[in-house]
Amino acid sequence: MFHGFLKVAAYTPKVRVGDCIFNAESIKREIDLARERGVAVLTLPELCVTAYTCGDLFVQDGMVERAMAALKDIVDYTRGSDMFVAVGCPVVHRHLLYNCGVIVQNGEVLALIPKQYLPNYAEFREKRWFQPCPEQNERAIIFGKEVPFGNKIIFRCDNWHELVIGVEVCADLWATMPPSSIQSQAGALLCLNLSASDEAVTKDDFRRLIVTCQSSKENLAYVYCSAGEGESTTDVVFSQHNIIAENGGLVTEAVPFGSGHCEAVIDVNALSFERRRHVKHGLTNPEVWEVPIHFNLRETNIKERNITPHPFLPEKREDWARRSKAILDIQCNGLKKRIEHVNPKRLIIGVSGGLDSTIAMMVCARTLRMMDRPVTDIYAVSLPCFGTSNTTKNNAEKLCAAMGVPLRTIDISEAVSVHLKNIEHTGEHDAAYENAQARERTQVLLNLANMEKGIMIGTGDLSEAALGFCTYGGDAVSMYSVNCDVPKTAIRMVLHEVAKHEGGELAKVLNSILDTPISPELLPGKDGVIAQRTEDLIGPYELHDFYLFYTVRYGMNKEKILRMANTAFEGSYTKEVIERWYDLFIKRFYAAQFKRSSAPDGPRVGNVCLSQRGDWCMASDAVAPK
C-alpha cells in the first residue's frame, strides 16, 4: 500500500442456484485465496449468496432465511482480516426485498448498497422481486446492527486519506447518471461493481467499453465482477467475465468462460494526482455519506503491476506502427498549418545524420507531399565542424539522396575558429567551445531562411528539452520545432517503423542511423570516429524518458519513481545506476526551465508536454528536490 499501490481483485465463485450453504462455502474459499494472494479489496458477483437466477424463489421465506444465515457465516469468516469485501445478497429492509452489495470488513457489515436501476426487459425480471434503491440514504438493521443503506455512500480509509471506495450494482453503471459518478464526485477513486451479466455474442466488447469509459470519465479505478457458469440455467448463460480498468485503460480481465479470477495492483495516488491535475471532483455533497474503513498499511508487491520500462511506447510491438503514424500525422498537420499561414518558399533544416534531424526531414517531406509540393522545397544543409564523424556525415548524405532532397554542405570550422579567436577563447574544450559550434549552425540556418524566404525547422526533441541538453541561442532556437513533444524513445520507434515499411535504400540508411551512437559531435574525434556519446555523459535516454513521464504526467516523488524504475528495469540497470541517473535528471530538469521558457512553437503530440504556454508552467528559478 506504500506509495499508493493497492491490490484489488474480482473473483467469481462457483455457485448453485438457490443453494446458499454451498455458495457460502465457495465464497469463503475465494476469500481464502484472496488473503493468500495479498488482495486488499475483493469484489464478488451480484446476488452470489443465492445465485442471480433464483426467480420467484427470491421472495420465499425459506430462501430469505437461508440467504441471511449464509451471509452471516461469510461475514463472521472475515473476522481478523482487514480485507474489504463486497458480496452480493438479497436483503429485506422494511418488508421489501433489495438486491444489495453487502460491504464487509473484519467481521462487520459496514453498509448495504441496493441496486437502483432494475432491468425489466427481455431476460430480466428484477422488478418482479426487488425494490429499487431509495433516493436518499437510510439506515437498515442487519444482524442486530444499524448500518447505512443506499448508494450515495463512499468508504474512506482513516489512515490513507486518498483511498476512497464507491460501490454500485450491475446495471447501475448503464444509467445516465451512474451512482459511481456521484460517488466519484464526492471523492471515490476506486469503484466496485457487483454484476450478473449474462453472455451474448459481442456483449463482452460492450462490457469492456463501458467499464473503461467510466474509469476514464471519472478518473478512477473500476473493478467489475460478473456471475459465472453455475448461474447458467434455463435460457441464459453466464461467462464470469471480470474486468479491472484504471483511468481509461484496461488493466486486466478474466476473459469470458475463463478462470473467473482477475487481480491487479492499482495506483491510488496516481488517480489522486489526476483529480488534482484536472481540478475536478472531491466536491462536498451532503447527500453522500462517508463510512470509515481501516487498513493495516503494508507493502504491496508492485511486480504484479505491469510497469513498462518505456511508458511513451505501446506495450505491444504490433501497435508500434499505428502509434508511429499518429505521431507523424500530428507533426505533419502542425507543420502544414504553419506553412499555410506564413507561405515559405523553402523549409530550411540542418541535417546531422542523427535521429532528430532524420525524423524532422521525414516530417517535412510528408508535409510537402500532403500539400502537393515537391520535396525539393526542403533546403537541407550539412554543417560539419570539429567533431563531425564520417558515419554521421555519410548518413546525412545517403538520407537526402534516398529521399530525393538536395543537400548543401557548409563547413563551419573556419567561422567558429574565427569567432573563438575574436572572443579570445583559450582553446580549451569547454562549454563555450562546444556551444559556439551549435550557435554558428543556428545562425547559418536562420540567415539561409531569410535569404530563401523560408522558415527554419527545429529538430530538438522532448527528452533533450527536459534535460536541457541543448544550446541556449543555438539548437534550442528555430521558427517551428516539429519534434518538441516527441521523446527520444518514441523517435527511435518511429524511425524503426518507417524503415520497416519503406524498405530499399531509405531503410538501409535509417537502420544505420538507428545503430549510430547519439552524439552532439562537438568535440574532435580521432580518425573521423565519434568522440562524444551522449548517453555516456548524461545517462540512458530510456531511463530519462521513464523519469520524465512519471515526474510530469503523475507528479511522482523520487522514492516512488525509483521503486518503479527498479522494477521496470530489473536486470538491465543496478539500483545504484538508476538512482545516480535520476539525481542527474531531476537536477538538470529544474535547471533547464529557463531554456524551455523561450522554446519555439511546435505541435503537442502526447500527454507529456513541456510547452511553457500551457502544459507545463514552472518557475525558472524553482529549487530541485533533494
TAHU-V865323 format. One record per backbone hydrogen bond with DSSP energy under -0.5 kcal/mol. CO is the residue of the C=O (numbers start at 0). NH is the residue of the N-H. E is the energy in kcal/mol with one decimal. If there is no record, write none. Layout:
co=CO nh=NH e=E
co=CO nh=NH e=E
//
This chain:
co=0 nh=3 e=-1.5
co=1 nh=4 e=-1.1
co=3 nh=267 e=-2.9
co=5 nh=7 e=-0.6
co=5 nh=265 e=-3.1
co=6 nh=39 e=-2.6
co=6 nh=40 e=-1.5
co=7 nh=263 e=-2.5
co=8 nh=42 e=-2.3
co=9 nh=261 e=-1.9
co=10 nh=12 e=-0.6
co=15 nh=18 e=-1.6
co=17 nh=19 e=-1.2
co=18 nh=22 e=-2.4
co=19 nh=23 e=-2.5
co=20 nh=24 e=-2.0
co=21 nh=25 e=-2.2
co=22 nh=26 e=-2.7
co=23 nh=27 e=-2.5
co=24 nh=28 e=-1.7
co=25 nh=29 e=-1.6
co=26 nh=30 e=-2.2
co=27 nh=31 e=-2.3
co=28 nh=32 e=-2.3
co=29 nh=33 e=-2.6
co=30 nh=34 e=-2.3
co=31 nh=35 e=-2.4
co=32 nh=36 e=-2.1
co=33 nh=38 e=-2.7
co=34 nh=37 e=-1.4
co=39 nh=83 e=-2.8
co=40 nh=8 e=-2.1
co=41 nh=85 e=-2.4
co=42 nh=10 e=-1.9
co=44 nh=47 e=-1.3
co=44 nh=87 e=-1.2
co=46 nh=49 e=-0.8
co=46 nh=50 e=-3.2
co=49 nh=17 e=-3.0
co=50 nh=53 e=-0.6
co=53 nh=56 e=-1.7
co=54 nh=57 e=-2.0
co=55 nh=58 e=-0.9
co=56 nh=59 e=-1.4
co=59 nh=63 e=-2.2
co=60 nh=64 e=-2.7
co=61 nh=65 e=-2.4
co=62 nh=66 e=-2.6
co=63 nh=67 e=-2.3
co=64 nh=68 e=-2.2
co=65 nh=69 e=-2.5
co=66 nh=70 e=-2.7
co=67 nh=71 e=-2.5
co=68 nh=72 e=-1.9
co=69 nh=73 e=-2.1
co=70 nh=74 e=-3.0
co=71 nh=75 e=-2.6
co=72 nh=76 e=-1.5
co=73 nh=77 e=-0.9
co=74 nh=77 e=-1.1
co=75 nh=78 e=-1.5
co=77 nh=80 e=-1.8
co=80 nh=105 e=-1.0
co=82 nh=84 e=-0.6
co=83 nh=41 e=-3.2
co=84 nh=86 e=-0.6
co=84 nh=103 e=-3.0
co=85 nh=43 e=-2.4
co=86 nh=101 e=-3.3
co=87 nh=48 e=-2.1
co=88 nh=99 e=-1.7
co=90 nh=97 e=-2.5
co=92 nh=95 e=-1.6
co=95 nh=92 e=-3.0
co=96 nh=130 e=-2.9
co=97 nh=90 e=-2.5
co=97 nh=99 e=-0.9
co=98 nh=114 e=-2.4
co=99 nh=88 e=-2.3
co=99 nh=101 e=-0.6
co=100 nh=102 e=-0.6
co=100 nh=112 e=-2.7
co=101 nh=86 e=-2.4
co=101 nh=103 e=-0.6
co=102 nh=109 e=-3.1
co=102 nh=110 e=-0.9
co=103 nh=84 e=-2.9
co=104 nh=107 e=-1.2
co=107 nh=104 e=-2.2
co=107 nh=109 e=-0.7
co=109 nh=147 e=-0.7
co=110 nh=102 e=-2.4
co=111 nh=113 e=-0.7
co=111 nh=149 e=-2.1
co=112 nh=100 e=-2.4
co=114 nh=132 e=-1.5
co=115 nh=117 e=-1.0
co=116 nh=118 e=-0.7
co=118 nh=125 e=-1.5
co=120 nh=123 e=-3.0
co=124 nh=127 e=-1.7
co=125 nh=128 e=-1.5
co=125 nh=129 e=-3.1
co=137 nh=148 e=-2.8
co=139 nh=141 e=-0.5
co=139 nh=146 e=-3.0
co=141 nh=144 e=-1.5
co=144 nh=141 e=-2.7
co=146 nh=139 e=-2.7
co=147 nh=111 e=-2.5
co=148 nh=137 e=-3.4
co=150 nh=152 e=-0.9
co=151 nh=288 e=-2.7
co=152 nh=166 e=-0.5
co=153 nh=155 e=-0.6
co=153 nh=290 e=-2.8
co=154 nh=164 e=-2.7
co=155 nh=292 e=-2.2
co=156 nh=159 e=-0.5
co=159 nh=162 e=-1.8
co=161 nh=163 e=-0.9
co=162 nh=156 e=-2.4
co=163 nh=188 e=-2.5
co=163 nh=189 e=-1.6
co=164 nh=154 e=-2.6
co=165 nh=191 e=-2.3
co=167 nh=169 e=-0.6
co=167 nh=193 e=-1.6
co=168 nh=171 e=-2.3
co=169 nh=172 e=-2.1
co=170 nh=173 e=-1.1
co=171 nh=174 e=-1.0
co=174 nh=177 e=-0.6
co=177 nh=180 e=-1.4
co=177 nh=181 e=-1.2
co=178 nh=182 e=-2.7
co=179 nh=183 e=-2.3
co=180 nh=184 e=-2.3
co=181 nh=185 e=-1.2
co=182 nh=187 e=-2.5
co=183 nh=186 e=-1.9
co=183 nh=281 e=-0.9
co=184 nh=282 e=-2.8
co=188 nh=220 e=-2.8
co=189 nh=165 e=-3.0
co=190 nh=222 e=-2.9
co=191 nh=167 e=-2.6
co=192 nh=194 e=-0.7
co=192 nh=224 e=-2.6
co=193 nh=169 e=-1.6
co=194 nh=45 e=-1.2
co=195 nh=197 e=-0.7
co=196 nh=238 e=-0.6
co=199 nh=202 e=-2.1
co=201 nh=204 e=-0.5
co=201 nh=205 e=-1.3
co=202 nh=206 e=-2.1
co=203 nh=207 e=-2.2
co=204 nh=208 e=-2.2
co=205 nh=209 e=-2.6
co=206 nh=210 e=-2.5
co=207 nh=211 e=-2.5
co=208 nh=212 e=-2.4
co=209 nh=213 e=-2.0
co=210 nh=214 e=-2.1
co=211 nh=215 e=-1.8
co=212 nh=216 e=-3.2
co=213 nh=217 e=-2.1
co=214 nh=219 e=-2.0
co=215 nh=218 e=-0.8
co=219 nh=246 e=-2.2
co=220 nh=190 e=-2.8
co=221 nh=223 e=-0.6
co=221 nh=244 e=-2.6
co=222 nh=192 e=-2.9
co=222 nh=224 e=-0.5
co=223 nh=242 e=-2.3
co=224 nh=194 e=-3.1
co=226 nh=239 e=-2.4
co=227 nh=230 e=-2.1
co=228 nh=231 e=-1.3
co=232 nh=234 e=-0.6
co=232 nh=235 e=-2.1
co=235 nh=232 e=-0.8
co=236 nh=198 e=-4.0
co=238 nh=256 e=-3.0
co=238 nh=257 e=-0.6
co=239 nh=241 e=-0.8
co=241 nh=253 e=-2.6
co=242 nh=223 e=-3.3
co=243 nh=250 e=-2.0
co=243 nh=251 e=-1.7
co=244 nh=221 e=-2.8
co=245 nh=248 e=-1.9
co=248 nh=245 e=-2.6
co=248 nh=250 e=-0.8
co=251 nh=243 e=-2.6
co=252 nh=254 e=-0.8
co=253 nh=241 e=-1.4
co=254 nh=257 e=-1.8
co=259 nh=11 e=-1.9
co=261 nh=9 e=-3.0
co=263 nh=7 e=-3.0
co=263 nh=265 e=-0.7
co=265 nh=5 e=-2.3
co=265 nh=267 e=-0.7
co=266 nh=270 e=-1.6
co=267 nh=271 e=-2.2
co=268 nh=272 e=-2.2
co=269 nh=273 e=-1.9
co=270 nh=274 e=-1.8
co=271 nh=275 e=-2.0
co=272 nh=276 e=-2.9
co=273 nh=277 e=-2.4
co=274 nh=278 e=-1.0
co=274 nh=279 e=-1.4
co=282 nh=284 e=-0.5
co=284 nh=287 e=-1.9
co=286 nh=288 e=-0.6
co=288 nh=153 e=-2.7
co=288 nh=290 e=-0.5
co=289 nh=291 e=-0.5
co=290 nh=155 e=-1.6
co=292 nh=157 e=-2.9
co=294 nh=296 e=-1.1
co=297 nh=1 e=-0.7
co=299 nh=301 e=-1.1
co=300 nh=303 e=-1.5
co=301 nh=304 e=-1.5
co=304 nh=306 e=-1.3
co=305 nh=307 e=-0.8
co=309 nh=312 e=-2.0
co=314 nh=316 e=-0.5
co=315 nh=318 e=-2.0
co=316 nh=319 e=-1.7
co=318 nh=322 e=-2.1
co=319 nh=323 e=-2.9
co=320 nh=324 e=-2.3
co=321 nh=325 e=-2.0
co=322 nh=326 e=-2.4
co=323 nh=327 e=-2.5
co=324 nh=328 e=-2.8
co=325 nh=329 e=-2.0
co=326 nh=330 e=-2.4
co=327 nh=331 e=-3.0
co=328 nh=332 e=-2.3
co=329 nh=333 e=-2.1
co=330 nh=334 e=-2.3
co=331 nh=335 e=-2.7
co=332 nh=336 e=-1.8
co=333 nh=337 e=-1.7
co=334 nh=338 e=-2.6
co=335 nh=339 e=-2.7
co=336 nh=340 e=-1.9
co=337 nh=341 e=-2.4
co=338 nh=342 e=-2.6
co=345 nh=347 e=-0.6
co=345 nh=454 e=-1.7
co=346 nh=378 e=-3.1
co=347 nh=456 e=-3.1
co=348 nh=350 e=-0.5
co=348 nh=380 e=-2.4
co=349 nh=351 e=-0.6
co=353 nh=357 e=-1.3
co=354 nh=358 e=-2.1
co=355 nh=359 e=-2.0
co=356 nh=360 e=-2.0
co=357 nh=361 e=-2.1
co=358 nh=362 e=-2.3
co=359 nh=363 e=-2.5
co=360 nh=364 e=-2.7
co=361 nh=365 e=-2.6
co=362 nh=366 e=-2.4
co=363 nh=367 e=-2.3
co=364 nh=368 e=-2.1
co=365 nh=369 e=-2.1
co=366 nh=370 e=-1.3
co=367 nh=372 e=-3.1
co=368 nh=371 e=-1.5
co=373 nh=376 e=-1.8
co=374 nh=377 e=-1.9
co=376 nh=346 e=-2.3
co=376 nh=378 e=-0.5
co=377 nh=379 e=-0.9
co=378 nh=348 e=-2.3
co=379 nh=407 e=-2.6
co=380 nh=350 e=-2.9
co=381 nh=409 e=-3.0
co=383 nh=411 e=-2.1
co=384 nh=387 e=-1.1
co=385 nh=524 e=-0.6
co=388 nh=392 e=-2.0
co=389 nh=393 e=-2.5
co=390 nh=394 e=-2.3
co=391 nh=395 e=-2.5
co=392 nh=396 e=-1.9
co=393 nh=397 e=-2.7
co=394 nh=398 e=-2.6
co=395 nh=399 e=-2.0
co=396 nh=400 e=-2.1
co=397 nh=401 e=-2.6
co=398 nh=402 e=-1.8
co=399 nh=403 e=-0.9
co=399 nh=404 e=-2.6
co=400 nh=403 e=-0.7
co=405 nh=379 e=-1.0
co=407 nh=381 e=-3.1
co=407 nh=409 e=-0.5
co=409 nh=411 e=-0.5
co=411 nh=415 e=-2.5
co=412 nh=416 e=-2.4
co=413 nh=417 e=-2.6
co=414 nh=418 e=-2.2
co=415 nh=419 e=-2.7
co=416 nh=420 e=-2.1
co=417 nh=421 e=-2.5
co=418 nh=422 e=-1.8
co=419 nh=424 e=-3.2
co=420 nh=423 e=-1.4
co=427 nh=429 e=-2.2
co=429 nh=433 e=-2.1
co=430 nh=434 e=-3.2
co=431 nh=435 e=-2.1
co=432 nh=436 e=-0.7
co=433 nh=436 e=-0.8
co=433 nh=437 e=-1.3
co=434 nh=438 e=-2.7
co=435 nh=439 e=-1.9
co=436 nh=440 e=-2.3
co=437 nh=441 e=-1.9
co=438 nh=442 e=-2.4
co=439 nh=443 e=-2.5
co=440 nh=444 e=-2.4
co=441 nh=445 e=-2.7
co=442 nh=446 e=-2.4
co=443 nh=447 e=-2.5
co=444 nh=448 e=-2.0
co=445 nh=449 e=-1.8
co=446 nh=450 e=-2.5
co=447 nh=451 e=-2.6
co=448 nh=453 e=-3.2
co=449 nh=452 e=-0.9
co=452 nh=344 e=-2.8
co=454 nh=347 e=-2.7
co=454 nh=456 e=-0.5
co=455 nh=457 e=-0.6
co=455 nh=478 e=-2.0
co=455 nh=479 e=-0.9
co=457 nh=481 e=-1.2
co=460 nh=464 e=-1.9
co=461 nh=465 e=-2.4
co=462 nh=466 e=-1.8
co=463 nh=467 e=-1.1
co=463 nh=468 e=-2.0
co=467 nh=469 e=-2.0
co=469 nh=471 e=-0.6
co=470 nh=473 e=-2.5
co=470 nh=475 e=-1.8
co=473 nh=476 e=-2.1
co=475 nh=599 e=-0.5
co=479 nh=457 e=-2.9
co=479 nh=481 e=-0.7
co=480 nh=483 e=-0.8
co=482 nh=461 e=-0.7
co=482 nh=485 e=-2.3
co=484 nh=486 e=-0.6
co=485 nh=461 e=-1.6
co=486 nh=490 e=-2.1
co=487 nh=491 e=-2.2
co=488 nh=492 e=-1.7
co=489 nh=493 e=-2.7
co=490 nh=494 e=-2.4
co=491 nh=495 e=-2.4
co=492 nh=496 e=-2.4
co=493 nh=497 e=-2.6
co=494 nh=498 e=-2.6
co=495 nh=499 e=-2.0
co=496 nh=500 e=-1.9
co=497 nh=501 e=-2.5
co=498 nh=502 e=-1.6
co=502 nh=506 e=-1.5
co=503 nh=507 e=-1.6
co=504 nh=508 e=-2.3
co=505 nh=509 e=-2.4
co=506 nh=510 e=-2.4
co=507 nh=511 e=-1.8
co=508 nh=512 e=-2.4
co=509 nh=513 e=-2.5
co=510 nh=514 e=-1.5
co=511 nh=515 e=-0.7
co=512 nh=515 e=-0.8
co=517 nh=533 e=-2.5
co=520 nh=386 e=-0.6
co=524 nh=526 e=-0.5
co=525 nh=528 e=-0.9
co=527 nh=389 e=-2.3
co=527 nh=390 e=-0.6
co=528 nh=525 e=-0.5
co=531 nh=533 e=-0.5
co=532 nh=535 e=-1.4
co=532 nh=536 e=-1.3
co=533 nh=536 e=-0.6
co=533 nh=537 e=-2.8
co=534 nh=538 e=-0.7
co=539 nh=542 e=-0.5
co=539 nh=543 e=-1.9
co=540 nh=544 e=-2.9
co=541 nh=545 e=-1.3
co=542 nh=546 e=-2.6
co=543 nh=547 e=-2.8
co=544 nh=548 e=-2.4
co=545 nh=549 e=-2.0
co=546 nh=550 e=-2.0
co=547 nh=551 e=-2.5
co=547 nh=552 e=-0.5
co=548 nh=552 e=-2.3
co=548 nh=553 e=-0.6
co=549 nh=555 e=-2.4
co=556 nh=560 e=-2.4
co=557 nh=561 e=-2.8
co=558 nh=562 e=-1.8
co=559 nh=563 e=-2.4
co=560 nh=564 e=-3.0
co=561 nh=565 e=-2.6
co=562 nh=566 e=-1.2
co=563 nh=567 e=-2.9
co=564 nh=568 e=-2.9
co=566 nh=569 e=-0.9
co=568 nh=571 e=-2.6
co=568 nh=572 e=-1.8
co=573 nh=577 e=-2.4
co=574 nh=578 e=-2.3
co=575 nh=579 e=-2.3
co=576 nh=580 e=-2.3
co=577 nh=581 e=-1.7
co=578 nh=582 e=-2.4
co=579 nh=583 e=-1.7
co=580 nh=584 e=-2.5
co=581 nh=585 e=-2.8
co=582 nh=586 e=-1.7
co=583 nh=587 e=-2.6
co=584 nh=588 e=-3.1
co=585 nh=589 e=-1.9
co=586 nh=590 e=-2.0
co=587 nh=591 e=-2.0
co=589 nh=592 e=-1.2
co=591 nh=594 e=-1.1
co=591 nh=595 e=-1.6
co=592 nh=596 e=-2.0
co=594 nh=597 e=-1.2
co=595 nh=598 e=-1.6
co=595 nh=611 e=-0.5
co=600 nh=480 e=-3.1
co=602 nh=604 e=-0.5
co=610 nh=613 e=-1.2
co=610 nh=615 e=-2.4
co=615 nh=617 e=-0.7
co=618 nh=621 e=-1.5
//
